[in-house]
Amino acid sequence: MSVTGTPTKVVREAARILGGLDGLINNAGGTFGGGMGFSSADNWEATMNLNYLGGCVKMTEAFVPLVD
């Protein structure tokens, strides 16, 4: 979900298949590397891009245009 354009494609395809969408539940979760002190800054950035930016922000942005 952190790849540009993917959330929009997913939301549009789901709406097409289902005949519209009534709600959005954001549930992304993944990690790259270990926990605090055991993972690099690059791994933390990838984790934040997937979990927060991809799973929450970008999915919400893709969903908002479908709200009536």
Disulfide bonds with the S-S distance in Angstrom:
none
